[in-house]
Amino acid sequence: MTQQPGALSAREVLASPGVKPFMAASTVLYTGVLLQATALGKNVFDITGSELDIGWLGLAEFVPAALLVLVTGTVADRFNRRVVSMLAQAGEMLCSLLLMLYALTDPTSTLPMFAIVMLFGVFRGFLAPAMRPIAAMIAPDGGLPRVIALYGATWTGAAITGPALAGFLYSVHPAMAYGAASFFIGIAISLMSRVKVTSTQVPGAPRPTLRDAIEGLVFIRRTPVLLAAISLDLFAVLAGGAVALLPVIAEEQLNVGDVAYGWLRAAGGIGAALTAILLSFRPVRSKVGRTLIVAVAVFGLSTLVLGVTTSYWIAFIAVMGANSADMISVFIRSSLVPLVTPDEKRGRVSAVENVFIGASNELGAFESGAVSSLVGTPATVIGGGVATIAVAGLWWVAFPSLRKVDTFDELEPSRD
């Protein structure tokens, strides 16, 4: 049945089987993951004092997911996605525990931390293509945009509590932050076990081939709207991903301590959460494509302000604004992708999308760290904001198929 945006209320969607435990699992999972990411970036910078090492940290997480993209998408499409998600989360919890144990040794080297992050990237590579399509699988007819908005709200809620907790716990000892992250991820595994989804494996299906594995990439290339939406996120955040430099910005540009840094990181979650709440009650229903591109431009403008200011509160508002715009972008892209993708290909498409998103976030972190080590943090952030605005303008002109998308209900799975 065709999904009709806004056809169901948020309360009706939450009453659907599987939605509540999935949202709860997502909330605590992302709380743990973002708590760990906040502490890890600060920990690495405190040990080495190098912006470039923050960049290497992002690259270490991205590379495994990129190398395994043909495997992870196929696994998500052939096996029970809930089981795959739980196993991947167990792997992430193991990585958090390893970071905790290493932090207890009061380390002076970051090499073991990079090794653990690479292992974390392997498990993340399997988790993303298995977990993301579950939202579409459990959504009731007419409720997908609401489910996507609620799913986004779980991440934004976690983006507030995770970083804020990280700031407090890290100020006591980094090991406490990593231990708390493993605790949250463990709770997520328990909650995920209550989500009932059917296996996507077809009995008697032939063994997967290389052609099957690359089908996600081929499908995206042949679907102009999908290619435009995913690549827009890639290049925009690659250019304007200043979040990786927040430890440096907090210490050198704003002159604040660990707790204030934690709240600065949490500011993004606050802005995104407020937007997610608005979207859950008033989803974007018209001028979808134009709204997506404008949101990316606003993200770039907020990034530019963050690079210019030396005021903590202006920086706080800029981070809120950037993530508020990013939340609109995520909502639109996350609704668009499953609507134009057949269910049997969603795992492989999500695996490719995960690499694109990882490229924008983790490679963006590497690019920001590398450039910052050469020209300084303010110039890097300002340049990234300008580049993001330019990307939005280019996509407006180069991808009319995306710009002309008006409503979600005009989108249907492509069978090409």
DOZA-907510 format. One record per residue (C-alpha): residue number from 1; y, z, x. Coordinates in nm, 4 decimals. Example, Ala and Ser with C-alpha at 12.3 -4.5 7.8 and 13.67 -1.06 7.14 Angstrom:
<nodes>
+-----+----------+----------+----------+
! pos !        Y !        Z !        X !
+-----+----------+----------+----------+
!   1 !  -0.4500 !   0.7800 !   1.2300 !
!   2 !  -0.1060 !   0.7140 !   1.3670 !
+-----+----------+----------+----------+
</nodes>
This chain:
<nodes>
+-----+----------+----------+----------+
! pos !        Y !        Z !        X !
+-----+----------+----------+----------+
!   1 !   0.0000 !   0.0000 !   0.0000 !
!   2 !   0.3497 !  -0.0809 !   0.1256 !
!   3 !   0.5477 !   0.2198 !   0.2397 !
!   4 !   0.8682 !   0.2584 !   0.0402 !
!   5 !   1.1245 !   0.4597 !   0.2329 !
!   6 !   1.2595 !   0.7572 !   0.0449 !
!   7 !   0.9939 !   0.7292 !  -0.2302 !
!   8 !   0.8685 !   1.0853 !  -0.1668 !
!   9 !   1.0593 !   1.4044 !  -0.0988 !
!  10 !   1.0049 !   1.6147 !   0.2110 !
!  11 !   0.8328 !   1.8809 !  -0.0022 !
!  12 !   0.5917 !   1.6262 !  -0.1489 !
!  13 !   0.5102 !   1.4909 !   0.1955 !
!  14 !   0.4415 !   1.8404 !   0.3339 !
!  15 !   0.2015 !   1.9044 !   0.0445 !
!  16 !  -0.0149 !   1.6132 !   0.1597 !
!  17 !  -0.3375 !   1.7205 !   0.3382 !
!  18 !  -0.3080 !   1.7398 !   0.7132 !
!  19 !   0.0695 !   1.7112 !   0.7363 !
!  20 !   0.1525 !   2.0824 !   0.7762 !
!  21 !  -0.1031 !   2.1604 !   1.0512 !
!  22 !  -0.0087 !   1.8415 !   1.2345 !
!  23 !   0.3602 !   1.9334 !   1.2279 !
!  24 !   0.2850 !   2.2891 !   1.3394 !
!  25 !   0.0645 !   2.1634 !   1.6240 !
!  26 !   0.3341 !   1.9210 !   1.7350 !
!  27 !   0.6000 !   2.1929 !   1.7328 !
!  28 !   0.4155 !   2.4373 !   1.9570 !
!  29 !   0.2804 !   2.1600 !   2.1828 !
!  30 !   0.6247 !   2.0170 !   2.2546 !
!  31 !   0.7678 !   2.3679 !   2.2937 !
!  32 !   0.5200 !   2.4293 !   2.5737 !
!  33 !   0.5668 !   2.0879 !   2.7332 !
!  34 !   0.9476 !   2.1043 !   2.7302 !
!  35 !   0.9456 !   2.4647 !   2.8497 !
!  36 !   0.7354 !   2.3532 !   3.1453 !
!  37 !   0.9498 !   2.0446 !   3.2151 !
!  38 !   1.2695 !   2.2515 !   3.2165 !
!  39 !   1.1263 !   2.5094 !   3.4553 !
!  40 !   0.9634 !   2.2480 !   3.6776 !
!  41 !   1.2813 !   2.0494 !   3.7409 !
!  42 !   1.4699 !   2.3668 !   3.8280 !
!  43 !   1.1816 !   2.4948 !   4.0432 !
!  44 !   1.1636 !   2.1767 !   4.2500 !
!  45 !   1.5407 !   2.1631 !   4.3001 !
!  46 !   1.5526 !   2.5306 !   4.4009 !
!  47 !   1.2812 !   2.4757 !   4.6637 !
!  48 !   1.4156 !   2.1544 !   4.8191 !
!  49 !   1.7798 !   2.1296 !   4.7092 !
!  50 !   1.7308 !   1.7524 !   4.6795 !
!  51 !   1.8252 !   1.5391 !   4.3777 !
!  52 !   1.5812 !   1.2753 !   4.5021 !
!  53 !   1.2880 !   1.5144 !   4.4619 !
!  54 !   1.3756 !   1.5475 !   4.0945 !
!  55 !   1.3441 !   1.1710 !   4.0762 !
!  56 !   1.0065 !   1.1732 !   4.2515 !
!  57 !   0.8929 !   1.4299 !   3.9967 !
!  58 !   0.9553 !   1.1850 !   3.7134 !
!  59 !   0.7808 !   0.9056 !   3.8987 !
!  60 !   0.4756 !   1.1238 !   3.9648 !
!  61 !   0.4316 !   1.1779 !   3.5905 !
!  62 !   0.4886 !   0.8148 !   3.4955 !
!  63 !   0.2581 !   0.6341 !   3.7387 !
!  64 !  -0.0782 !   0.7622 !   3.6029 !
!  65 !   0.0097 !   0.6703 !   3.2431 !
!  66 !   0.1175 !   0.3231 !   3.3538 !
!  67 !  -0.1985 !   0.2609 !   3.5563 !
!  68 !  -0.4251 !   0.3783 !   3.2728 !
!  69 !  -0.2473 !   0.1992 !   2.9874 !
!  70 !  -0.5323 !  -0.0468 !   2.9210 !
!  71 !  -0.7846 !   0.2377 !   2.9083 !
!  72 !  -0.5895 !   0.4965 !   2.7073 !
!  73 !  -0.4962 !   0.2617 !   2.4233 !
!  74 !  -0.8526 !   0.1367 !   2.3863 !
!  75 !  -0.9869 !   0.4939 !   2.3798 !
!  76 !  -0.7378 !   0.5860 !   2.1055 !
!  77 !  -0.8449 !   0.2876 !   1.8932 !
!  78 !  -1.2205 !   0.3364 !   1.9359 !
!  79 !  -1.2664 !   0.7130 !   1.9065 !
!  80 !  -1.1494 !   0.9931 !   1.6798 !
!  81 !  -0.7812 !   1.0336 !   1.7647 !
!  82 !  -0.7767 !   1.4046 !   1.6808 !
!  83 !  -1.0595 !   1.4767 !   1.9265 !
!  84 !  -0.8979 !   1.2654 !   2.1989 !
!  85 !  -0.5681 !   1.4482 !   2.1387 !
!  86 !  -0.7302 !   1.7905 !   2.1661 !
!  87 !  -0.9097 !   1.7034 !   2.4910 !
!  88 !  -0.5866 !   1.5683 !   2.6412 !
!  89 !  -0.3989 !   1.8833 !   2.5362 !
!  90 !  -0.6681 !   2.0953 !   2.7032 !
!  91 !  -0.6025 !   1.9005 !   3.0226 !
!  92 !  -0.2285 !   1.9636 !   2.9930 !
!  93 !  -0.2941 !   2.3365 !   2.9452 !
!  94 !  -0.5020 !   2.3341 !   3.2635 !
!  95 !  -0.2078 !   2.1816 !   3.4516 !
!  96 !   0.0253 !   2.4534 !   3.3223 !
!  97 !  -0.2151 !   2.7205 !   3.4436 !
!  98 !  -0.2370 !   2.5556 !   3.7855 !
!  99 !   0.1437 !   2.5529 !   3.8119 !
! 100 !   0.1500 !   2.9205 !   3.7160 !
! 101 !  -0.1045 !   3.0129 !   3.9832 !
! 102 !   0.0823 !   2.8139 !   4.2474 !
! 103 !   0.4166 !   2.9697 !   4.1502 !
! 104 !   0.2669 !   3.3161 !   4.2059 !
! 105 !   0.2300 !   3.2287 !   4.5766 !
! 106 !   0.6120 !   3.1957 !   4.6115 !
! 107 !   0.5765 !   2.8360 !   4.7392 !
! 108 !   0.7949 !   2.6655 !   4.9945 !
! 109 !   0.6329 !   2.3205 !   4.9533 !
! 110 !   0.6475 !   2.0988 !   4.6445 !
! 111 !   0.3538 !   1.8713 !   4.7347 !
! 112 !   0.0948 !   2.0668 !   4.5288 !
! 113 !   0.3384 !   2.0631 !   4.2363 !
! 114 !   0.3630 !   1.6848 !   4.2564 !
! 115 !  -0.0175 !   1.6595 !   4.2598 !
! 116 !  -0.0413 !   1.8755 !   3.9468 !
! 117 !   0.2294 !   1.6688 !   3.7771 !
! 118 !   0.0326 !   1.3502 !   3.8489 !
! 119 !  -0.2746 !   1.5091 !   3.6890 !
! 120 !  -0.0572 !   1.6082 !   3.3930 !
! 121 !   0.0522 !   1.2438 !   3.3700 !
! 122 !  -0.3117 !   1.1370 !   3.3361 !
! 123 !  -0.3674 !   1.3658 !   3.0372 !
! 124 !  -0.0332 !   1.2695 !   2.8863 !
! 125 !  -0.1385 !   0.9051 !   2.9144 !
! 126 !  -0.4370 !   0.9748 !   2.6878 !
! 127 !  -0.2491 !   1.2077 !   2.4520 !
! 128 !   0.0415 !   0.9856 !   2.3479 !
! 129 !  -0.1503 !   0.6821 !   2.2100 !
! 130 !  -0.3988 !   0.9088 !   2.0342 !
! 131 !  -0.1531 !   1.1537 !   1.8773 !
! 132 !   0.1372 !   0.9327 !   1.7725 !
! 133 !  -0.0617 !   0.7132 !   1.5289 !
! 134 !  -0.1932 !   1.0232 !   1.3502 !
! 135 !   0.1444 !   1.0589 !   1.1780 !
! 136 !   0.0909 !   0.7226 !   1.0069 !
! 137 !  -0.2751 !   0.8062 !   0.9289 !
! 138 !  -0.1940 !   1.1274 !   0.7414 !
! 139 !   0.1236 !   1.0014 !   0.5699 !
! 140 !   0.0858 !   0.9631 !   0.1912 !
! 141 !   0.1771 !   0.6308 !   0.0304 !
! 142 !   0.5541 !   0.5986 !   0.0341 !
! 143 !   0.5952 !   0.8921 !   0.2730 !
! 144 !   0.5875 !   0.7435 !   0.6233 !
! 145 !   0.9642 !   0.7593 !   0.6963 !
! 146 !   0.9688 !   1.1222 !   0.5777 !
! 147 !   0.6684 !   1.2056 !   0.7972 !
! 148 !   0.8367 !   1.0377 !   1.0951 !
! 149 !   1.1565 !   1.2355 !   1.0325 !
! 150 !   0.9608 !   1.5617 !   1.0080 !
! 151 !   0.7643 !   1.4688 !   1.3200 !
! 152 !   1.0937 !   1.4131 !   1.4978 !
! 153 !   1.2149 !   1.7511 !   1.3739 !
! 154 !   0.9164 !   1.9216 !   1.5396 !
! 155 !   1.0174 !   1.7754 !   1.8738 !
! 156 !   1.3811 !   1.8674 !   1.8305 !
! 157 !   1.2962 !   2.2232 !   1.7309 !
! 158 !   1.0828 !   2.2458 !   2.0424 !
! 159 !   1.3655 !   2.0952 !   2.2472 !
! 160 !   1.5753 !   2.3999 !   2.1568 !
! 161 !   1.3246 !   2.6812 !   2.1936 !
! 162 !   1.1374 !   2.5393 !   2.4950 !
! 163 !   1.4336 !   2.4961 !   2.7333 !
! 164 !   1.6063 !   2.8136 !   2.6108 !
! 165 !   1.2901 !   3.0160 !   2.6751 !
! 166 !   1.2496 !   2.8436 !   3.0107 !
! 167 !   1.5919 !   2.9586 !   3.1237 !
! 168 !   1.5166 !   3.3239 !   3.0438 !
! 169 !   1.1585 !   3.3243 !   3.1748 !
! 170 !   1.2447 !   3.1302 !   3.4902 !
! 171 !   1.5192 !   3.3800 !   3.5727 !
! 172 !   1.2446 !   3.6462 !   3.5819 !
! 173 !   0.9844 !   3.4365 !   3.7658 !
! 174 !   0.8806 !   3.0681 !   3.7462 !
! 175 !   0.5178 !   3.1720 !   3.6886 !
! 176 !   0.6172 !   3.3321 !   3.3587 !
! 177 !   0.7560 !   3.0009 !   3.2350 !
! 178 !   0.4401 !   2.8105 !   3.3275 !
! 179 !   0.2190 !   3.0803 !   3.1748 !
! 180 !   0.4141 !   3.0649 !   2.8494 !
! 181 !   0.3792 !   2.6853 !   2.8469 !
! 182 !   0.0001 !   2.7120 !   2.8734 !
! 183 !   0.0003 !   2.9663 !   2.5890 !
! 184 !   0.1914 !   2.7333 !   2.3560 !
! 185 !  -0.0307 !   2.4362 !   2.4393 !
! 186 !  -0.3377 !   2.6479 !   2.3676 !
! 187 !  -0.2039 !   2.7316 !   2.0212 !
! 188 !  -0.1420 !   2.3605 !   1.9631 !
! 189 !  -0.5084 !   2.2836 !   2.0327 !
! 190 !  -0.6147 !   2.5404 !   1.7730 !
! 191 !  -0.3770 !   2.3980 !   1.5109 !
! 192 !  -0.4780 !   2.0400 !   1.5881 !
! 193 !  -0.8390 !   2.1253 !   1.5088 !
! 194 !  -0.7333 !   2.1709 !   1.1442 !
! 195 !  -0.5996 !   1.8159 !   1.1117 !
! 196 !  -0.8601 !   1.5923 !   0.9521 !
! 197 !  -0.8462 !   1.2244 !   1.0419 !
! 198 !  -1.1144 !   0.9580 !   1.0237 !
! 199 !  -1.2532 !   0.7906 !   1.3314 !
! 200 !  -1.1174 !   0.4443 !   1.4056 !
! 201 !  -1.4481 !   0.3394 !   1.5633 !
! 202 !  -1.6364 !   0.0735 !   1.3687 !
! 203 !  -2.0160 !   0.1290 !   1.3684 !
! 204 !  -2.1920 !  -0.1429 !   1.5641 !
! 205 !  -1.8665 !  -0.2704 !   1.7116 !
! 206 !  -1.9029 !  -0.4623 !   2.0388 !
! 207 !  -1.8021 !  -0.3057 !   2.3670 !
! 208 !  -1.4297 !  -0.3423 !   2.4391 !
! 209 !  -1.3274 !  -0.6327 !   2.6598 !
! 210 !  -1.0261 !  -0.6831 !   2.8826 !
! 211 !  -0.8795 !  -0.9021 !   2.6091 !
! 212 !  -0.9110 !  -0.6132 !   2.3630 !
! 213 !  -0.7441 !  -0.3789 !   2.6100 !
! 214 !  -0.4372 !  -0.5983 !   2.6628 !
! 215 !  -0.4033 !  -0.6752 !   2.2926 !
! 216 !  -0.1325 !  -0.4103 !   2.2521 !
! 217 !   0.0874 !  -0.5772 !   2.5119 !
! 218 !   0.0201 !  -0.9231 !   2.3679 !
! 219 !   0.0984 !  -0.8034 !   2.0153 !
! 220 !   0.4327 !  -0.6549 !   2.1204 !
! 221 !   0.5281 !  -0.9739 !   2.3046 !
! 222 !   0.4475 !  -1.1839 !   1.9955 !
! 223 !   0.6404 !  -0.9565 !   1.7562 !
! 224 !   1.0141 !  -1.0038 !   1.8286 !
! 225 !   1.1358 !  -0.7017 !   1.6319 !
! 226 !   0.8859 !  -0.4746 !   1.8044 !
! 227 !   0.9674 !  -0.6121 !   2.1490 !
! 228 !   1.3400 !  -0.5712 !   2.0892 !
! 229 !   1.3169 !  -0.2126 !   1.9599 !
! 230 !   1.0876 !  -0.0852 !   2.2349 !
! 231 !   1.2623 !  -0.2661 !   2.5213 !
! 232 !   1.6021 !  -0.1422 !   2.3993 !
! 233 !   1.4834 !   0.2153 !   2.4454 !
! 234 !   1.3389 !   0.1278 !   2.7860 !
! 235 !   1.6556 !  -0.0176 !   2.9359 !
! 236 !   1.9006 !   0.2165 !   2.7631 !
! 237 !   1.7376 !   0.5407 !   2.8730 !
! 238 !   1.6465 !   0.3931 !   3.2124 !
! 239 !   2.0178 !   0.3436 !   3.2672 !
! 240 !   2.1470 !   0.6574 !   3.0971 !
! 241 !   1.8748 !   0.9171 !   3.1554 !
! 242 !   2.1005 !   1.1944 !   3.2869 !
! 243 !   1.8798 !   1.4765 !   3.1559 !
! 244 !   1.6820 !   1.4799 !   3.4822 !
! 245 !   2.0028 !   1.5682 !   3.6682 !
! 246 !   2.0931 !   1.8636 !   3.4450 !
! 247 !   1.9781 !   2.1187 !   3.7087 !
! 248 !   2.2226 !   1.9589 !   3.9549 !
! 249 !   2.4989 !   1.9205 !   3.6955 !
! 250 !   2.4644 !   2.2846 !   3.5914 !
! 251 !   2.4771 !   2.4181 !   3.9481 !
! 252 !   2.7191 !   2.1851 !   4.1264 !
! 253 !   2.9404 !   2.0365 !   3.8544 !
! 254 !   2.9574 !   2.3183 !   3.5973 !
! 255 !   2.8886 !   2.6162 !   3.8285 !
! 256 !   2.6572 !   2.8043 !   3.5900 !
! 257 !   2.3311 !   2.9956 !   3.6396 !
! 258 !   1.9698 !   2.9704 !   3.5206 !
! 259 !   2.0199 !   3.0979 !   3.1648 !
! 260 !   2.3215 !   2.8735 !   3.1009 !
! 261 !   2.1214 !   2.5811 !   3.2430 !
! 262 !   1.8417 !   2.6570 !   2.9973 !
! 263 !   2.0857 !   2.6490 !   2.7078 !
! 264 !   2.2458 !   2.3290 !   2.8364 !
! 265 !   1.9015 !   2.1691 !   2.8297 !
! 266 !   1.8496 !   2.3173 !   2.4825 !
! 267 !   2.1780 !   2.1622 !   2.3623 !
! 268 !   1.9972 !   1.8322 !   2.3358 !
! 269 !   1.7441 !   1.9893 !   2.1042 !
! 270 !   2.0193 !   2.1403 !   1.8910 !
! 271 !   2.1910 !   1.8046 !   1.8436 !
! 272 !   1.8637 !   1.6272 !   1.7755 !
! 273 !   1.7433 !   1.8997 !   1.5384 !
! 274 !   2.0557 !   1.8830 !   1.3243 !
! 275 !   2.0160 !   1.5064 !   1.3055 !
! 276 !   1.6443 !   1.5317 !   1.2283 !
! 277 !   1.7130 !   1.7706 !   0.9411 !
! 278 !   1.9686 !   1.5263 !   0.8025 !
! 279 !   1.7245 !   1.2365 !   0.8400 !
! 280 !   1.4455 !   1.4263 !   0.6653 !
! 281 !   1.6631 !   1.4484 !   0.3537 !
! 282 !   1.8675 !   1.1317 !   0.3974 !
! 283 !   1.6634 !   0.8782 !   0.5980 !
! 284 !   1.8256 !   0.5600 !   0.7253 !
! 285 !   1.7609 !   0.3150 !   0.4413 !
! 286 !   1.9850 !   0.0181 !   0.5118 !
! 287 !   2.1280 !  -0.1689 !   0.8118 !
! 288 !   1.8376 !  -0.0298 !   1.0120 !
! 289 !   1.8658 !  -0.2692 !   1.3073 !
! 290 !   2.2411 !  -0.2337 !   1.3454 !
! 291 !   2.2164 !   0.1448 !   1.3210 !
! 292 !   1.9590 !   0.1491 !   1.6022 !
! 293 !   2.1803 !  -0.0503 !   1.8387 !
! 294 !   2.4947 !   0.1510 !   1.7552 !
! 295 !   2.3026 !   0.4760 !   1.8138 !
! 296 !   2.2130 !   0.3560 !   2.1629 !
! 297 !   2.5802 !   0.2807 !   2.2330 !
! 298 !   2.6773 !   0.6338 !   2.1201 !
! 299 !   2.4078 !   0.7702 !   2.3523 !
! 300 !   2.5739 !   0.5854 !   2.6394 !
! 301 !   2.9207 !   0.7110 !   2.5467 !
! 302 !   2.7988 !   1.0731 !   2.5374 !
! 303 !   2.6353 !   1.0262 !   2.8780 !
! 304 !   2.9642 !   0.8975 !   3.0188 !
! 305 !   3.1453 !   1.2089 !   2.8923 !
! 306 !   2.8805 !   1.4307 !   3.0542 !
! 307 !   2.9454 !   1.2640 !   3.3886 !
! 308 !   3.3226 !   1.3071 !   3.3673 !
! 309 !   3.3575 !   1.6669 !   3.2515 !
! 310 !   3.3578 !   1.9875 !   3.4532 !
! 311 !   3.3717 !   2.2027 !   3.1371 !
! 312 !   3.0456 !   2.3686 !   3.0352 !
! 313 !   3.1254 !   2.3484 !   2.6638 !
! 314 !   3.2276 !   1.9823 !   2.6721 !
! 315 !   2.9080 !   1.9116 !   2.8629 !
! 316 !   2.7165 !   2.1095 !   2.5991 !
! 317 !   2.8680 !   1.8963 !   2.3209 !
! 318 !   2.8045 !   1.5754 !   2.5162 !
! 319 !   2.4357 !   1.6602 !   2.5568 !
! 320 !   2.4193 !   1.7401 !   2.1847 !
! 321 !   2.5804 !   1.4059 !   2.1015 !
! 322 !   2.3510 !   1.2070 !   2.3285 !
! 323 !   2.0376 !   1.3583 !   2.1802 !
! 324 !   2.1685 !   1.3290 !   1.8257 !
! 325 !   2.2093 !   0.9550 !   1.8804 !
! 326 !   1.8701 !   0.9403 !   2.0517 !
! 327 !   1.7118 !   1.1114 !   1.7492 !
! 328 !   1.8389 !   0.8320 !   1.5236 !
! 329 !   1.6979 !   0.5776 !   1.7673 !
! 330 !   1.3608 !   0.7568 !   1.7799 !
! 331 !   1.3450 !   0.7837 !   1.4013 !
! 332 !   1.4062 !   0.4134 !   1.3514 !
! 333 !   1.1710 !   0.2994 !   1.6264 !
! 334 !   0.8967 !   0.5436 !   1.5224 !
! 335 !   0.9168 !   0.4184 !   1.1630 !
! 336 !   0.9357 !   0.0539 !   1.2621 !
! 337 !   0.6403 !   0.0454 !   1.5038 !
! 338 !   0.3626 !   0.1561 !   1.2630 !
! 339 !   0.5069 !  -0.0513 !   0.9788 !
! 340 !   0.4711 !  -0.3781 !   1.1704 !
! 341 !   0.1486 !  -0.2829 !   1.3526 !
! 342 !  -0.2002 !  -0.3055 !   1.1923 !
! 343 !  -0.3862 !   0.0274 !   1.2071 !
! 344 !  -0.6646 !  -0.1124 !   1.4260 !
! 345 !  -0.4075 !  -0.1935 !   1.6967 !
! 346 !  -0.1857 !   0.1157 !   1.6740 !
! 347 !  -0.3551 !   0.3001 !   1.9588 !
! 348 !  -0.3121 !   0.0117 !   2.2032 !
! 349 !   0.0429 !  -0.0569 !   2.0879 !
! 350 !   0.1248 !   0.3142 !   2.1196 !
! 351 !  -0.0216 !   0.3166 !   2.4708 !
! 352 !   0.2110 !   0.0338 !   2.5741 !
! 353 !   0.5016 !   0.2004 !   2.3944 !
! 354 !   0.4207 !   0.5218 !   2.5796 !
! 355 !   0.4489 !   0.3380 !   2.9109 !
! 356 !   0.7814 !   0.1876 !   2.8012 !
! 357 !   0.9083 !   0.5309 !   2.6971 !
! 358 !   0.7666 !   0.6839 !   3.0123 !
! 359 !   0.9339 !   0.4122 !   3.2145 !
! 360 !   1.2663 !   0.4913 !   3.0504 !
! 361 !   1.2319 !   0.8678 !   3.0917 !
! 362 !   1.0381 !   0.9162 !   3.4142 !
! 363 !   1.1576 !   0.6033 !   3.5961 !
! 364 !   1.5039 !   0.6837 !   3.4658 !
! 365 !   1.4698 !   1.0262 !   3.6259 !
! 366 !   1.3617 !   0.8650 !   3.9527 !
! 367 !   1.6481 !   0.6145 !   3.9404 !
! 368 !   1.8997 !   0.8898 !   3.8620 !
! 369 !   1.7715 !   1.1111 !   4.1414 !
! 370 !   1.7680 !   0.8278 !   4.3951 !
! 371 !   2.1143 !   0.6977 !   4.3086 !
! 372 !   2.2567 !   1.0506 !   4.2912 !
! 373 !   2.1367 !   1.1214 !   4.6450 !
! 374 !   2.3400 !   0.8180 !   4.7597 !
! 375 !   2.6605 !   0.8227 !   4.5520 !
! 376 !   2.6672 !   1.1692 !   4.3987 !
! 377 !   2.5762 !   1.3055 !   4.0563 !
! 378 !   2.9031 !   1.2381 !   3.8653 !
! 379 !   2.9144 !   0.8709 !   3.9675 !
! 380 !   2.5471 !   0.8292 !   3.8776 !
! 381 !   2.5881 !   0.9753 !   3.5289 !
! 382 !   2.9113 !   0.7862 !   3.4581 !
! 383 !   2.7577 !   0.4583 !   3.5751 !
! 384 !   2.4501 !   0.5226 !   3.3635 !
! 385 !   2.6614 !   0.5756 !   3.0534 !
! 386 !   2.8528 !   0.2514 !   3.1092 !
! 387 !   2.5299 !   0.0610 !   3.1724 !
! 388 !   2.3759 !   0.1958 !   2.8496 !
! 389 !   2.6745 !   0.0780 !   2.6442 !
! 390 !   2.6397 !  -0.2628 !   2.8092 !
! 391 !   2.2681 !  -0.2744 !   2.7218 !
! 392 !   2.3474 !  -0.2029 !   2.3560 !
! 393 !   2.6000 !  -0.4873 !   2.3526 !
! 394 !   2.3546 !  -0.7260 !   2.5158 !
! 395 !   2.0750 !  -0.6457 !   2.2687 !
! 396 !   2.3182 !  -0.6966 !   1.9770 !
! 397 !   2.3678 !  -1.0547 !   2.0938 !
! 398 !   2.0241 !  -1.1340 !   2.2394 !
! 399 !   1.8004 !  -1.0002 !   1.9578 !
! 400 !   1.9301 !  -1.1112 !   1.6169 !
! 401 !   1.5833 !  -1.0421 !   1.4702 !
! 402 !   1.6408 !  -0.6709 !   1.5314 !
! 403 !   2.0071 !  -0.6696 !   1.4345 !
! 404 !   1.9307 !  -0.8353 !   1.1011 !
! 405 !   1.6649 !  -0.5825 !   0.9893 !
! 406 !   1.8151 !  -0.4211 !   0.6811 !
! 407 !   1.5494 !  -0.1935 !   0.5249 !
! 408 !   1.2071 !  -0.0646 !   0.6283 !
! 409 !   1.0399 !  -0.1961 !   0.3141 !
! 410 !   1.0957 !  -0.5550 !   0.4257 !
! 411 !   0.8692 !  -0.4900 !   0.7259 !
! 412 !   0.4972 !  -0.5649 !   0.7037 !
! 413 !   0.2115 !  -0.5540 !   0.9573 !
! 414 !   0.2019 !  -0.8730 !   1.1593 !
! 415 !  -0.1382 !  -1.0468 !   1.1705 !
! 416 !  -0.0412 !  -1.3075 !   1.4274 !
+-----+----------+----------+----------+
</nodes>
